[in-house]
């Protein structure tokens, strides 16, 4: 099987007037889950919108609302509606559907860059972090990577204080910057500049959702930044998801998504299970390519949940304390009804939530 490149992942076929269908299946999902990356869904929607505008248009903004989680092993359908088109701008609405159900709603605006010449104001914010790198050396997605994907690589860098004045001993989350290196996994061979923009869209949605927990120093089920051992801490969240995502391009040419990019993330606000996450994407030369705003949603484990989580994690992490050997597949016995739930080795990675009041974890052959 050939590896899935960005171009292959985003391949579409036309099935009607302004209607398209994905070609590649299954779509790669986050390890040990059935969740398709939001960046992949947005890039697919933008690719469909691109099919309805002339080649001299470049994507300028994209707004996405995630409605339902699509199934990775089923094809996606794309219905594109033209809202407006002029000499300078074009606007399209894209509905991603699966089996007749809308799963993502996207609005794309395009700009004809040749019409944007003349006298103008010019300035741009620079990077908040002085950290630089020549390449990604600790890919956060190496575990679970295969020929199906992912189509990108990421590496988190140490947190940086970006507030005013000297850094306090315990800086508040809103004063910190969370930076990642990012790139599309394989070189983009197409000469069509739209693929570089689609690559940036695909990159724009990772290490965004985990920014508020990281800045609050709450375990999120992923290794600590820079941890070569990749030890997985307990996950103190029952549920987390992106509600919507906005991206605005500030330049439309001269950047490459398959070269090293810097994604700087700030979290100005979090409360009542939601958070606003702002990010800036720079190319290797520190040009500001795009900015993003995402609304995120979290359900944290309460006290009893956390105690059960840590107890179960200790049983998995310390073989000497296990009452019986833990095999690849195991049964988790929970609550007073002795209900049995099946878990596999992904349990140890923190990707799956641990049920409340774990009583014991035993191999399948013992549970049977």
LINLINWO-V30587 format. One record per residue. N is the residue number from 0. RES is the residue in three letters. PHI is phi in whole degrees, 0 to 359 (none if undefined). D_LAST is the distance of its C-alpha to the last C-alpha in Angstrom with 2 decimals. Layout:
n=N res=RES phi=PHI d_last=D_LAST
n=N res=RES phi=PHI d_last=D_LAST
//
This chain:
n=0 res=UNK phi=none d_last=37.99
n=1 res=UNK phi=288 d_last=40.75
n=2 res=UNK phi=291 d_last=40.07
n=3 res=UNK phi=270 d_last=40.33
n=4 res=UNK phi=274 d_last=43.54
n=5 res=UNK phi=302 d_last=44.79
n=6 res=UNK phi=298 d_last=47.04
n=7 res=UNK phi=291 d_last=44.32
n=8 res=UNK phi=300 d_last=41.92
n=9 res=UNK phi=263 d_last=44.73
n=10 res=UNK phi=293 d_last=46.01
n=11 res=UNK phi=232 d_last=46.83
n=12 res=UNK phi=235 d_last=48.37
n=13 res=UNK phi=278 d_last=50.77
n=14 res=UNK phi=240 d_last=49.81
n=15 res=UNK phi=176 d_last=52.63
n=16 res=UNK phi=294 d_last=55.32
n=17 res=UNK phi=55 d_last=53.91
n=18 res=UNK phi=231 d_last=50.41
n=19 res=UNK phi=221 d_last=48.07
n=20 res=UNK phi=220 d_last=44.59
n=21 res=UNK phi=293 d_last=42.50
n=22 res=UNK phi=254 d_last=42.31
n=23 res=UNK phi=273 d_last=39.59
n=24 res=UNK phi=208 d_last=35.89
n=25 res=UNK phi=283 d_last=33.27
n=26 res=UNK phi=276 d_last=34.71
n=27 res=UNK phi=300 d_last=33.31
n=28 res=UNK phi=241 d_last=31.17
n=29 res=UNK phi=303 d_last=30.59
n=30 res=UNK phi=307 d_last=27.90
n=31 res=UNK phi=62 d_last=24.28
n=32 res=UNK phi=211 d_last=25.61
n=33 res=UNK phi=247 d_last=27.28
n=34 res=UNK phi=269 d_last=30.46
n=35 res=UNK phi=282 d_last=33.67
n=36 res=UNK phi=305 d_last=36.21
n=37 res=UNK phi=300 d_last=38.91
n=38 res=UNK phi=298 d_last=41.56
n=39 res=UNK phi=294 d_last=40.56
n=40 res=UNK phi=296 d_last=40.79
n=41 res=UNK phi=293 d_last=44.15
n=42 res=UNK phi=296 d_last=45.51
n=43 res=UNK phi=297 d_last=44.60
n=44 res=UNK phi=297 d_last=46.35
n=45 res=UNK phi=294 d_last=49.36
n=46 res=UNK phi=298 d_last=49.52
n=47 res=UNK phi=294 d_last=49.79
n=48 res=UNK phi=296 d_last=52.53
n=49 res=UNK phi=301 d_last=54.37
n=50 res=UNK phi=293 d_last=54.68
n=51 res=UNK phi=251 d_last=56.94
n=52 res=UNK phi=237 d_last=59.46
n=53 res=UNK phi=288 d_last=62.11
n=54 res=UNK phi=292 d_last=61.57
n=55 res=UNK phi=270 d_last=63.87
n=56 res=UNK phi=266 d_last=61.53
n=57 res=UNK phi=238 d_last=59.09
n=58 res=UNK phi=292 d_last=56.21
n=59 res=UNK phi=246 d_last=57.32
n=60 res=UNK phi=220 d_last=54.70
n=61 res=UNK phi=217 d_last=51.24
n=62 res=UNK phi=236 d_last=49.50
n=63 res=UNK phi=234 d_last=45.91
n=64 res=UNK phi=240 d_last=43.79
n=65 res=UNK phi=270 d_last=40.06
n=66 res=UNK phi=261 d_last=39.03
n=67 res=UNK phi=219 d_last=35.63
n=68 res=UNK phi=285 d_last=33.24
n=69 res=UNK phi=285 d_last=33.79
n=70 res=UNK phi=277 d_last=31.20
n=71 res=UNK phi=289 d_last=31.77
n=72 res=UNK phi=262 d_last=31.35
n=73 res=UNK phi=239 d_last=34.01
n=74 res=UNK phi=291 d_last=37.77
n=75 res=UNK phi=255 d_last=39.78
n=76 res=UNK phi=250 d_last=43.05
n=77 res=UNK phi=232 d_last=45.98
n=78 res=UNK phi=247 d_last=48.83
n=79 res=UNK phi=252 d_last=51.84
n=80 res=UNK phi=244 d_last=54.57
n=81 res=UNK phi=275 d_last=57.94
n=82 res=UNK phi=270 d_last=59.10
n=83 res=UNK phi=196 d_last=62.21
n=84 res=UNK phi=201 d_last=64.03
n=85 res=UNK phi=223 d_last=67.31
n=86 res=UNK phi=292 d_last=69.19
n=87 res=UNK phi=248 d_last=67.17
n=88 res=UNK phi=229 d_last=63.80
n=89 res=UNK phi=218 d_last=61.23
n=90 res=UNK phi=231 d_last=58.28
n=91 res=UNK phi=230 d_last=55.26
n=92 res=UNK phi=249 d_last=52.27
n=93 res=UNK phi=240 d_last=49.10
n=94 res=UNK phi=251 d_last=46.19
n=95 res=UNK phi=270 d_last=42.98
n=96 res=UNK phi=235 d_last=41.11
n=97 res=UNK phi=213 d_last=37.98
n=98 res=UNK phi=55 d_last=37.68
n=99 res=UNK phi=82 d_last=40.62
n=100 res=UNK phi=253 d_last=39.24
n=101 res=UNK phi=290 d_last=41.15
n=102 res=UNK phi=247 d_last=38.95
n=103 res=UNK phi=217 d_last=41.68
n=104 res=UNK phi=243 d_last=45.34
n=105 res=UNK phi=231 d_last=47.77
n=106 res=UNK phi=246 d_last=51.51
n=107 res=UNK phi=242 d_last=53.35
n=108 res=UNK phi=244 d_last=56.97
n=109 res=UNK phi=241 d_last=58.93
n=110 res=UNK phi=232 d_last=62.24
n=111 res=UNK phi=269 d_last=64.96
n=112 res=UNK phi=297 d_last=65.74
n=113 res=UNK phi=293 d_last=69.13
n=114 res=UNK phi=267 d_last=70.28
n=115 res=UNK phi=252 d_last=69.51
n=116 res=UNK phi=262 d_last=72.52
n=117 res=UNK phi=125 d_last=75.35
n=118 res=UNK phi=298 d_last=76.07
n=119 res=UNK phi=205 d_last=72.95
n=120 res=UNK phi=273 d_last=71.57
n=121 res=UNK phi=220 d_last=69.37
n=122 res=UNK phi=196 d_last=67.07
n=123 res=UNK phi=202 d_last=63.44
n=124 res=UNK phi=289 d_last=61.20
n=125 res=UNK phi=261 d_last=60.11
n=126 res=UNK phi=290 d_last=56.86
n=127 res=UNK phi=279 d_last=55.95
n=128 res=UNK phi=257 d_last=54.33
n=129 res=UNK phi=276 d_last=56.33
n=130 res=UNK phi=291 d_last=53.29
n=131 res=UNK phi=226 d_last=53.62
n=132 res=UNK phi=205 d_last=51.79
n=133 res=UNK phi=267 d_last=52.53
n=134 res=UNK phi=197 d_last=49.03
n=135 res=UNK phi=280 d_last=45.36
n=136 res=UNK phi=247 d_last=43.97
n=137 res=UNK phi=222 d_last=40.57
n=138 res=UNK phi=291 d_last=39.08
n=139 res=UNK phi=295 d_last=36.64
n=140 res=UNK phi=248 d_last=34.98
n=141 res=UNK phi=295 d_last=34.75
n=142 res=UNK phi=287 d_last=30.96
n=143 res=UNK phi=95 d_last=29.74
n=144 res=UNK phi=283 d_last=33.14
n=145 res=UNK phi=211 d_last=33.39
n=146 res=UNK phi=293 d_last=35.96
n=147 res=UNK phi=284 d_last=35.01
n=148 res=UNK phi=154 d_last=35.99
n=149 res=UNK phi=283 d_last=36.70
n=150 res=UNK phi=270 d_last=40.41
n=151 res=UNK phi=219 d_last=41.35
n=152 res=UNK phi=231 d_last=41.14
n=153 res=UNK phi=218 d_last=41.41
n=154 res=UNK phi=216 d_last=42.06
n=155 res=UNK phi=279 d_last=42.51
n=156 res=UNK phi=252 d_last=45.55
n=157 res=UNK phi=304 d_last=46.20
n=158 res=UNK phi=296 d_last=47.12
n=159 res=UNK phi=231 d_last=50.88
n=160 res=UNK phi=286 d_last=52.94
n=161 res=UNK phi=233 d_last=55.12
n=162 res=UNK phi=276 d_last=56.68
n=163 res=UNK phi=270 d_last=60.29
n=164 res=UNK phi=78 d_last=61.70
n=165 res=UNK phi=297 d_last=60.04
n=166 res=UNK phi=288 d_last=56.26
n=167 res=UNK phi=288 d_last=55.09
n=168 res=UNK phi=294 d_last=52.62
n=169 res=UNK phi=228 d_last=49.93
n=170 res=UNK phi=296 d_last=50.95
n=171 res=UNK phi=291 d_last=49.69
n=172 res=UNK phi=305 d_last=47.35
n=173 res=UNK phi=289 d_last=50.16
n=174 res=UNK phi=260 d_last=52.31
n=175 res=UNK phi=252 d_last=49.94
n=176 res=UNK phi=243 d_last=49.60
n=177 res=UNK phi=250 d_last=46.33
n=178 res=UNK phi=248 d_last=47.21
n=179 res=UNK phi=231 d_last=45.28
n=180 res=UNK phi=274 d_last=46.47
n=181 res=UNK phi=213 d_last=45.55
n=182 res=UNK phi=198 d_last=46.32
n=183 res=UNK phi=289 d_last=45.35
n=184 res=UNK phi=299 d_last=43.42
n=185 res=UNK phi=241 d_last=45.73
n=186 res=UNK phi=306 d_last=49.50
n=187 res=UNK phi=277 d_last=50.60
n=188 res=UNK phi=276 d_last=52.83
n=189 res=UNK phi=296 d_last=54.26
n=190 res=UNK phi=276 d_last=57.75
n=191 res=UNK phi=290 d_last=57.20
n=192 res=UNK phi=297 d_last=57.22
n=193 res=UNK phi=300 d_last=54.85
n=194 res=UNK phi=291 d_last=51.91
n=195 res=UNK phi=292 d_last=52.72
n=196 res=UNK phi=294 d_last=52.62
n=197 res=UNK phi=296 d_last=49.37
n=198 res=UNK phi=295 d_last=47.95
n=199 res=UNK phi=297 d_last=49.03
n=200 res=UNK phi=299 d_last=47.34
n=201 res=UNK phi=298 d_last=44.08
n=202 res=UNK phi=283 d_last=44.43
n=203 res=UNK phi=284 d_last=45.37
n=204 res=UNK phi=246 d_last=41.98
n=205 res=UNK phi=249 d_last=39.99
n=206 res=UNK phi=57 d_last=40.08
n=207 res=UNK phi=254 d_last=41.58
n=208 res=UNK phi=299 d_last=38.64
n=209 res=UNK phi=273 d_last=37.73
n=210 res=UNK phi=295 d_last=41.36
n=211 res=UNK phi=303 d_last=41.41
n=212 res=UNK phi=300 d_last=38.32
n=213 res=UNK phi=297 d_last=39.80
n=214 res=UNK phi=290 d_last=43.20
n=215 res=UNK phi=272 d_last=41.74
n=216 res=UNK phi=58 d_last=39.71
n=217 res=UNK phi=252 d_last=36.44
n=218 res=UNK phi=305 d_last=33.32
n=219 res=UNK phi=240 d_last=32.39
n=220 res=UNK phi=82 d_last=29.51
n=221 res=UNK phi=227 d_last=31.85
n=222 res=UNK phi=302 d_last=33.48
n=223 res=UNK phi=297 d_last=36.73
n=224 res=UNK phi=302 d_last=39.90
n=225 res=UNK phi=80 d_last=40.91
n=226 res=UNK phi=282 d_last=37.81
n=227 res=UNK phi=292 d_last=37.62
n=228 res=UNK phi=284 d_last=34.29
n=229 res=UNK phi=58 d_last=32.73
n=230 res=UNK phi=293 d_last=30.69
n=231 res=UNK phi=265 d_last=28.86
n=232 res=UNK phi=278 d_last=29.47
n=233 res=UNK phi=300 d_last=27.51
n=234 res=UNK phi=257 d_last=28.32
n=235 res=UNK phi=268 d_last=30.03
n=236 res=UNK phi=240 d_last=30.16
n=237 res=UNK phi=281 d_last=27.93
n=238 res=UNK phi=208 d_last=30.06
n=239 res=UNK phi=206 d_last=33.13
n=240 res=UNK phi=201 d_last=35.15
n=241 res=UNK phi=269 d_last=38.69
n=242 res=UNK phi=270 d_last=40.66
n=243 res=UNK phi=205 d_last=43.72
n=244 res=UNK phi=210 d_last=45.47
n=245 res=UNK phi=238 d_last=49.17
n=246 res=UNK phi=226 d_last=50.82
n=247 res=UNK phi=235 d_last=54.56
n=248 res=UNK phi=272 d_last=56.19
n=249 res=UNK phi=252 d_last=59.35
n=250 res=UNK phi=230 d_last=60.29
n=251 res=UNK phi=238 d_last=59.73
n=252 res=UNK phi=202 d_last=60.60
n=253 res=UNK phi=87 d_last=60.83
n=254 res=UNK phi=240 d_last=57.21
n=255 res=UNK phi=227 d_last=54.27
n=256 res=UNK phi=286 d_last=50.61
n=257 res=UNK phi=268 d_last=49.74
n=258 res=UNK phi=257 d_last=51.72
n=259 res=UNK phi=289 d_last=50.65
n=260 res=UNK phi=240 d_last=50.61
n=261 res=UNK phi=248 d_last=50.34
n=262 res=UNK phi=246 d_last=48.45
n=263 res=UNK phi=259 d_last=49.57
n=264 res=UNK phi=237 d_last=47.69
n=265 res=UNK phi=234 d_last=48.86
n=266 res=UNK phi=232 d_last=47.32
n=267 res=UNK phi=288 d_last=50.27
n=268 res=UNK phi=205 d_last=48.33
n=269 res=UNK phi=207 d_last=44.93
n=270 res=UNK phi=186 d_last=44.29
n=271 res=UNK phi=51 d_last=42.32
n=272 res=UNK phi=72 d_last=39.32
n=273 res=UNK phi=240 d_last=41.62
n=274 res=UNK phi=208 d_last=43.58
n=275 res=UNK phi=254 d_last=46.39
n=276 res=UNK phi=240 d_last=46.10
n=277 res=UNK phi=248 d_last=49.20
n=278 res=UNK phi=222 d_last=49.33
n=279 res=UNK phi=230 d_last=52.06
n=280 res=UNK phi=249 d_last=51.70
n=281 res=UNK phi=247 d_last=54.31
n=282 res=UNK phi=275 d_last=55.02
n=283 res=UNK phi=300 d_last=55.70
n=284 res=UNK phi=273 d_last=59.36
n=285 res=UNK phi=68 d_last=58.40
n=286 res=UNK phi=281 d_last=59.50
n=287 res=UNK phi=284 d_last=57.78
n=288 res=UNK phi=274 d_last=56.11
n=289 res=UNK phi=203 d_last=54.23
n=290 res=UNK phi=235 d_last=53.10
n=291 res=UNK phi=225 d_last=50.03
n=292 res=UNK phi=227 d_last=48.94
n=293 res=UNK phi=228 d_last=45.40
n=294 res=UNK phi=260 d_last=44.03
n=295 res=UNK phi=241 d_last=40.50
n=296 res=UNK phi=224 d_last=38.03
n=297 res=UNK phi=224 d_last=35.50
n=298 res=UNK phi=238 d_last=33.08
n=299 res=UNK phi=270 d_last=32.44
n=300 res=UNK phi=288 d_last=29.73
n=301 res=UNK phi=277 d_last=31.16
n=302 res=UNK phi=302 d_last=31.17
n=303 res=UNK phi=298 d_last=27.81
n=304 res=UNK phi=298 d_last=26.22
n=305 res=UNK phi=294 d_last=27.94
n=306 res=UNK phi=297 d_last=26.83
n=307 res=UNK phi=296 d_last=23.14
n=308 res=UNK phi=299 d_last=23.80
n=309 res=UNK phi=293 d_last=25.53
n=310 res=UNK phi=296 d_last=23.01
n=311 res=UNK phi=295 d_last=20.13
n=312 res=UNK phi=296 d_last=22.58
n=313 res=UNK phi=297 d_last=23.51
n=314 res=UNK phi=297 d_last=19.98
n=315 res=UNK phi=281 d_last=19.86
n=316 res=UNK phi=279 d_last=23.50
n=317 res=UNK phi=244 d_last=23.75
n=318 res=UNK phi=305 d_last=21.54
n=319 res=UNK phi=295 d_last=23.06
n=320 res=UNK phi=268 d_last=21.74
n=321 res=UNK phi=284 d_last=18.06
n=322 res=UNK phi=293 d_last=16.20
n=323 res=UNK phi=217 d_last=14.01
n=324 res=UNK phi=299 d_last=14.91
n=325 res=UNK phi=267 d_last=14.20
n=326 res=UNK phi=266 d_last=13.70
n=327 res=UNK phi=301 d_last=15.05
n=328 res=UNK phi=248 d_last=12.11
n=329 res=UNK phi=216 d_last=10.29
n=330 res=UNK phi=247 d_last=9.08
n=331 res=UNK phi=259 d_last=11.97
n=332 res=UNK phi=268 d_last=11.90
n=333 res=UNK phi=235 d_last=15.39
n=334 res=UNK phi=48 d_last=18.05
n=335 res=UNK phi=290 d_last=18.32
n=336 res=UNK phi=278 d_last=16.39
n=337 res=UNK phi=58 d_last=13.07
n=338 res=UNK phi=296 d_last=12.84
n=339 res=UNK phi=255 d_last=10.27
n=340 res=UNK phi=241 d_last=12.23
n=341 res=UNK phi=276 d_last=11.72
n=342 res=UNK phi=227 d_last=14.22
n=343 res=UNK phi=238 d_last=15.57
n=344 res=UNK phi=298 d_last=18.35
n=345 res=UNK phi=300 d_last=20.82
n=346 res=UNK phi=308 d_last=19.50
n=347 res=UNK phi=282 d_last=21.57
n=348 res=UNK phi=269 d_last=24.66
n=349 res=UNK phi=86 d_last=25.19
n=350 res=UNK phi=287 d_last=25.44
n=351 res=UNK phi=257 d_last=22.62
n=352 res=UNK phi=289 d_last=23.10
n=353 res=UNK phi=273 d_last=20.88
n=354 res=UNK phi=295 d_last=19.95
n=355 res=UNK phi=293 d_last=21.87
n=356 res=UNK phi=56 d_last=20.73
n=357 res=UNK phi=291 d_last=17.81
n=358 res=UNK phi=266 d_last=16.22
n=359 res=UNK phi=196 d_last=13.89
n=360 res=UNK phi=230 d_last=12.59
n=361 res=UNK phi=228 d_last=9.72
n=362 res=UNK phi=297 d_last=8.65
n=363 res=UNK phi=304 d_last=5.97
n=364 res=UNK phi=293 d_last=5.20
n=365 res=UNK phi=283 d_last=5.35
n=366 res=UNK phi=297 d_last=3.79
n=367 res=UNK phi=293 d_last=0.00
//
